[in-house]
Amino acid sequence: MSDHSRRTFLKAAGGAVGSAALLTGGASADGGASGPDRRFLVDLREVSRSEIPDDVEIIHDISEIDVLAARGDPGAVPGSASTVADLAVYQHDQTPDGGPVKEHPAKGRGSSGPAWDSGAPTNTELQWDKRAQRVGDLTENPGNGRTVQDTTTGEGTRVAVVDTGVYDHPDLDGVVNEELSENFTTDPYDFRPNGAGDHGTHVAGTVAATNDGGDGVLGTAPDTEVLSHRVFSGVAGATGDTIAALVDAANKDCDAANISLGYPLPYVYPDEYPFLLDVKEMYRRTAEYAREQDMIIVNSAGNDALDMDQEGVLSLPTEVEGIFGVAATGPIGYLWDDKKKSREDKALKKLEKSTAQPANYTNYGEAVDVSAAGGNYDPEAIDQVEGWYYDLVFSTVYETNENGEIEPSYGWKAGTSMAAPQITGAIALVRSLRPDASATEVENLIKETANDAPGGETYHGAGHLDLRRLVKRAR
């Protein structure tokens, strides 16, 4: 089957998201709207706090980087440069429309025995991303070679998932620190999802799922501690909420903060939308502050199949100095020919394209530090090939049953959103071995141990994540 056309995808992505209002509170697209009830950011390097009118509501005091997230009339704040548009952010999830249902034959089977016992793959057999990296002992032959988790499981580390929230799940039981987790939106609920889906739950599982009872899924660093910092309430989040959540994560001694989000087409052209440069500055300060606390901000590169090196293009927050950008890769053909009992020995060898193949949707360019497994798909295979969605990333999710009750489950997603947490988990592994390593030292270890991959630096930066080489070097 043929490769997906990047031009076609780019056009579709722009049409799907570009029509959405990207400024919260109903502000106009020029970033300079005024009015009585707008979300905006206040730059305290341009205006004194004492000059801010009392009727401007302060939503987040982010004084560590001289920023306030506010609601009210930005025109009431003195100085034309003192306020910044509070852009809405969106998830970097590129799971195809009409994609697979979350439930699958392995769900709830309660058996980790050989897959052919029931004829369907077990949960961990669907985790090509973890199997390709030899993360843990997921094979039918225990003891068949050393795994990454024989060296470390991320113990003694802490990461923040800045996302849609993390739902209660057996594979995340005891992983999420509920006392330190927090809701950064303006809705009245807690850190669990509220109308934005299971994106954050999927991300958290990729980082730290524990494979509870042996019939769940396994994360890269199951002994790391996860903080659920929710910044989505419904479809879109706000820049001010995101920045506040990142600064708070740094203050809570997180080793990494995962943000699988960004600003899609057409909000990548600063000549057309000059307020993007102001937003970039807010993220630059955030990244600088995080690095002072030795926390690494990991961000997905984006799903617009966009060449970020083009003149006049600015992909935020990936292109911000100090933010670790991750592109997505994935196989084509995983378990498509699912007829042999020894599927675990054959599945990764019988691929049309390798697990390090650049995903058809991933952004690319110099802002990419490394690539990692985010899932891939052949558009011509959708609904034509049984199990085409096995090429997506499989992790923890939740579903609503026929009685309207929410239940934990497992499911597939694809996107650079799914690639970023692979790196976040890797940071936890390194920090568990080298707790005093600086952010720069950890990043350099990840890049120095990365492998060459199809497409070269353009798609992979320093290379494709190699966890085995990484933990061996970090020991």
URRA-V989369 format. One line per field, one symbol per residue. ss: DSSP state (h for helix, s for strand, l for the rest). phi: phi as a letter, one per 30 degrees, with the letter a starting at -180 (. if undefined). burial: b if it has 9 or more other ideal C-beta (glycine too) atoms within 8 Angstrom, else e. A space follows every 10 residues. Layout:
# URRA-V989369
ss: ???
phi: ???
burial: ???
This chain:
# URRA-V989369
ss: lllllhhhhh hhhhhhhlll llshhhllll lllllllsss ssslllllhh hlllllssss sshhhlssss sslhhhllll llssslssss slllllllll llllllllll llllhhhlll lllhhhlhhh hhllllllll lllllllhhh lllllllsss sssllllllh hhlllsllll lsslllllll llllllllhh hhhhhhhhls lhhhlllsll llllssssss lsllllsshh hhhhhhhhhh hllllssssl ssllllllll llllhhhhhh hhhhhhhhhh hhlllsssss llllllslll llllllllll llsssssssl lsllllllll llhhhhllll llsllllsll lllsllllls ssslllllhh hllllllhhh hlssssssss lllllsssss sssllhhhhh hhhhhhhhhh hhhlllllhh hhhhhhhhll slllllhhhh lllsllhhhh hhhhl
phi: .dddddddde ddddddcddd dccdiidddd icdbldbcda cccddcbded ddeddddcdb ccdecibbcb bkcdddcdjd cdbbdcddcb dccceeeidd dddbeddidi bcdeddecic ddedddcddd ddchdbdccd beidjdcedd cacidicbbc ccadjbddae dcdidddddc daccdcddcc ddebiciced dddddddbec heiibcbccd bdcdcccccd bcbidccbed dddddddddd dciddabcbc albdecdbcd ddbdddddde ddddddddde ddchccccbd djcchcdddd dicbccdedd djcdcbccbl dbjdidccbc dddddcedcc cdbddcdedd cddakddddb cadbjbaced deiccdiedd ddccadbbbc ddcicdbdab acbbldedde dddedddddd ddcbdcdded ddddddddcd cdaejieecb hdkcebdddd ddddd
burial: eeebeeeebb eebbeebbee eebbbbbeee bebebeebbb bbbbeebeee ebeeebebbb ebeebebbbb bbbbebbeee ebbbbbbbbb bbbbbbeebe ebebebbebe eeeebeeeeb bbbbbbbbbb bbbbbbebee eeeeeebbbe bbbbeebbbb bbbbbbbebe bbbebbbeee bbbbbeeeee bbbbebebbb bbbbbbbbbb bbeebbbbbb bbbbebbbbb bbbeebbbbb bbbbbbbbbb ebebbbbbbb bbbbbebbbb eebbbbbbbb bbbbbbbbbb bebebbbbbb bbbbbbebee eebbbbbbbb ebbbbbbbbb bbbbbbebee eebbebbbee bebebbbbbb bbbbbebbbb bbbbbbbbee bbeeeeebbb bbbbbbbbbe eeeeeeebbb bbbbbbbbbb bbbbbbbbbb bbbbeebebe bbbebbbebb eebbbeeebb bbbbbbbbbb bbbbe
